[in-house]
Amino acid sequence: MIEIPESLTLARQLNETVKGKKITEVETEHTKHSFAWYHGDPSSYAGIMEGREISSSIGIGSMVEIGLSDYSLVVGDGTNLRYFPRGKKLPDRYQMRITLEDGDSLLCTVQMYGTMFLIEPENFDNPYYLAAKEKPLPGTEDFDYEYFSSLREELSGKISIKEFLATNQRIPGLGNGVLQDILLEAGLHPKQKINTIQGNMWKKVYDAVINILDQMCAVNGRDTEKTLFGEPGGYVTKLSKKTVGKPCPYCGNEIKKMSYLGGTVYYCPVCQPLS
């Protein structure tokens, strides 16, 4: 799933690979999928996109926005975006194909669910998109400790640290995936209530958010996700589906998993005790 490290990686790789190229052909709904969502009528995409040049791409939370002059193609969480050079065989199943003037292609493939929105940015009022565009990204100047602390001022102290960090678009693109290693770095159980996290410990949470995301972004995202070229990211996750049941890298105790708030969380019961 696309989260901050993946959206930033995909945008950078798009800028290095296809920026400045003209679109010659667009195909939507190649493979029908009940949970592949478009903005408006997907049959209109070709008429709008063909002949346009790809400009800059940006990562915004859990989405990648590909500039097309006065339009944008916004590829969202759940959609796999891949680059295929000219001559490389395309898979049989995909939802959207964008062929470029040199014969290269971009494919969007949806597994469980996913979005491919062709929009006019100034007229698009999707709340997830607006939040991702408006709120500062961890690692930027505006996402300082004062801003991070302000996010919890209006909240009940009874919500958990997972709920605080990874729900309601408080930090767009920080989801259940990157959350795991952040909490291990901070030494916090996912169910820990935020009103019990005070002083230096809250600063430790902020530092963990910045440090872990920096590490993930520096090496093309997590090893549980794929880059534009279909390769795993270079960040080796400490807590994920790949490590459950294995020794914690810090203390050696067995990594556990549980269901919580609509997703699976992984944790070390020794390094992340629930107090």
SULRANOR-V716640 format. One line per field, one symbol per residue. ss: DSSP state (~ for helix, > for strand, _ for the rest). phi: phi as a letter, one per 20 degrees, with the letter a starting at -180 (. if undefined). Layout:
BEGIN
ss = ???
phi = ???
END
This chain:
BEGIN
ss = ___~~~~~~~~~~~~~~____>>>>>>>_______>>>___~~~~~~~~___>___>>>>__>>>>>>__>>>>>___>>>>>>___________>>>>>____>>>>>>___>>>>>>_~~~___~~~~~~~~__________~~~~~~_________>~~~~~~_________~~~~~~~~~~~______>~~~___~~~~~~~~~~~~~~~~~~~___>___>_____>__>___________>______>>>>>>>__>>>>>>_______
phi = .fcgffffffffffffdcgneeedbccdlgdfbfdedcdmeffefgfeefneefdfdcecmecdddfcmedcddedgodedcdcfgnffeffdaebcdedfenfcdddcdeebacbdecegfdedgfffffffeefegneffeefffgfffdfedffefefffffccllfcgnedfffggfffffemcfgegfffedclffffffgffgfffffffffcmnefecdegemdffeeefecaffdgnefffecnfffdcbeblmbeddadfefcfed
END
